[in-house]
């Protein structure tokens, strides 16, 4: 998410944000199939946005690949991990034959979207509500701290060629907010304090997801991934950080013994 500019879009962003949070939290709370359906819907729509950015001349292809992606994630959530993996990669393979431009980029990012969606389902199903909330709140805290610090403090740009409004002040503020949130969750849950650096790493992964999406938009020559969400652009714009965070925890969760310090 951008960290510079004016405050003119704040009210619209807040209203849309409240609606998204309400729907998202209700589904996270419910868990199970309801949460899986939400993740499948979001994943499918993000693939739709991805195809439209990379290959705007195609009319039918975005819908076909979005439907395939959503179905793959939904089914993957109901089968064992061994069967889930080929399902999650199948839409990437399908896209090679459907895209006229940007096929390799599509294949990589579609796979990342679906794997990240699967990672969120794993966190909710295997570790429970509290740790799904931790993951979401780390990403939100990173985003919010970056948004306000970038506007209030400003300063040097993080990577002006790709994300010209993102600042180092906002980036570091996101790390600090994530670390503080990790310390709070450690105190509440009995996890050890290694949750603090893990939360900071999750914050960094979410920022990398944000930067990767910015690079795609710059390559495609678009400001937003779509106009689905007033004040926020598209779902890819809103959930790019969650992609990086969920994918990171899916990969490293076993390495660090997640949740840390809890048997």
N, C-alpha and C positions, 0 to 999 in steps of 0.2 A: 504494500500500500504506500502511496506517496506520502511524504512527510513535510512538504513545503507548501507554499501558496497561501491563500487566504482562508478565512473562516466561513466563507459564503455558503459552502455546501454542508455545514455542520448539522443544521436542523434536519435536512432531508436524510442525511446519513444516519442520524440518531433514530429517526422514526423507522427507517428500514432495518436498522440494527436491532431495535427492540423486537420487531416482528420476527426477524430471523432467530434471535436468541430464544424467544418464547417457543417457537415451533421446534427448534433444535433441542432445547432443554427438555421439552415434553417427550420427545422421541428418545432422548438419552435416558431419561428417567424410566420410560416404559421398557426399554431394552428389547431383547429378543427379535421377533420378526418385524415389529414396527420399526425398530432402529435399523434393521437390515434393509427394509424397504426405503427408508430415507436415504441411506448411504448409496443404495443402488440408483435411486432417482438423481441424486446429486452427481454421482460418478458419470451417469449417462449424459446428463446435461453438460457437464464439463467437457466430455469428449465431443459433444455436438459443437460447443464453442471452439474447441481446439481445431476441429476440421474446418469450420467456417473461417477461422483466422488464417490457416495455412493454405487452404484451397478454396477460395471464395467463389470460383466459377462453378463448383459442383452444387447441384440443387438437391438431389436425392441422397447423396452419400452421407452428409452429416446425420440425417435421421436414421439411416441404416446402421451406421457405426455406433451411434448413441444407443439405439435399441439393443444392439449386440453387447455393448459394454454394460448397460444396466442389467441385462439378463445374466451376464457372466458373473457380475458381482453378487447378485441376489442368490444365484445357485451356489456360488462358491461359499457363501456364508452358511449353507445348509449341509455341506458335505465335508469330508475329512480334508485336512490340508494337502495331502498327496494328490487328491482329485481336484482341489481348488486351484493349484498352481497352473496347470495347462489351460484351465478355463479362463483364468485372469490374463493370460498372454494371448489367447486366441483372437480377441478383437484387434490387437496390434498386427498380427499376421494377416488378418482379413483386410486391414486398411491398405497394405501394400498393393493389393490388386485393385483397390477402389480409388486411390488418390492419383491425381495427375501432377501435383506438386507437393513438396514437403513430406513425402512418404517416410523417410528415415526419422525425421523429427517427430512426426505423428506417432510412429511405432514406439519410440522411446518414451514420449510423454504419456501416451495412452496407457502403456504398461505401468508407468509410475502412478498415474491416477488410480488405476484399478488396484494395484498393490497397496497404495495408501488407504483406499477405502476398506480393503480387507484388513489392514492393520488396525483401523479404528474399530472394526467389528471384533477383532481378537481382543483388544484392550477391554472393550465393554463386556464381552462374553466371558473371558478368562479371568480378568482381574476385578471386575465389578464397577459399580457406579462411581465410587470415590476416585478411582484412578482414571476413569474416562473424564471426569470433571477436572482432575489435575491437568490432563493433556490439553483439554480445551482452554482452560484458564491460563495456562502458560502461553499458549498462542495468542489469546486475547490480550493478556497483560503486555506481551511483547509488542503487539500491534498498537494498543492504546498508548503505552508509554512512548513508543516511537513517534506516533502521530503528534502528541502534544509537545514532547521535547523538541522534535524537529521544527515545530512552529514557534515555540517560545524561545529556544536557544539558537537554532540555526547552526551556522558554522560550515566547516568543510563538507563537501559532498562525498558520499560513499563511493559511488561509481557513476559519475555524471553521464558517461556515454550511453549507458544502458538504462539507468534510473535517475534522471537528472534532479529529482526533488528529494531523494533519500539522503539524509545527512548522517555523519558519524555520531553526532549527539543523540539522534533518535535511535540509531543502532545500539549504542552502548546503554542507553536508557532501557531499551528492551531487555538486554542481558541482566541489568540490575533488578528490574521488575520481576523477571523470571526467577532469579536467584532468591529474592525475598519471598516469592510465592512458594518455592520449593522448601524453604526453611519453615514456612507456616504449615505446609502439609506434613513435613517431617515431624513437627511437634504434635500435630493432631492425630497422626496415624501410627506413630511408633516406628516409622522408617528412620534409618540413620541419616546423618547429615550429608552423605554422598548424594542424597536427592538434590542438594543445592547445585553442585556442578552438573548433574544430569539435567536438571531443569534449564540451566544456562545452555547446555549443548542442544536441548530441544528448541530453545529460543533461536539459536544459531541456525539449526536445520530449518526452522520455519522461515527465517529471513532468506536462506538460500532458495527455498521454494518460491518466495516472493520475487527474488532477483531472476530466477529462471523464467518465471512467467513474464516478467518485464522484458526479458530478452526476446521471447517469442513475439510479444506485441510490437516491439520495435522492428523486428524483422518483417512482421506482417504489415507494418505501417498503420496500426490502429491504436486508439487511446485506451479502449476498454475491450474486454473479451466479448462482451455483448451488452445489451441494455436491459437484461432481465430484472435487475435489482436497482430501483431508483437511488441515486447518490453513491452507489457502489460499483456500477457497471454490471459485470456478469458474475456468475458463480466462481469462475476461475479466478477473477480478481479478488473475491472475498475469501476463498478457501485455499489459495495458493500456499499460504503459510501452514495450514493444517496438513496439506499434502506432504511437505517436507518433514513436519514433526511426526506424523503417523508412520511414514515410511522409515524414518530414523528409528523409532521405537520398535517397529517390527523387526528391523535388522539387528539392533544392538540389545534388545531386551534380554535375550538369553545370555549375552556376554557379561552383562553387569548384574545379573541376578535380580531382575525387576519383579516386584518393587524392592529396592535395596534395604536390607536389614530386616525384612519380614519373611519368615519361613513360609 
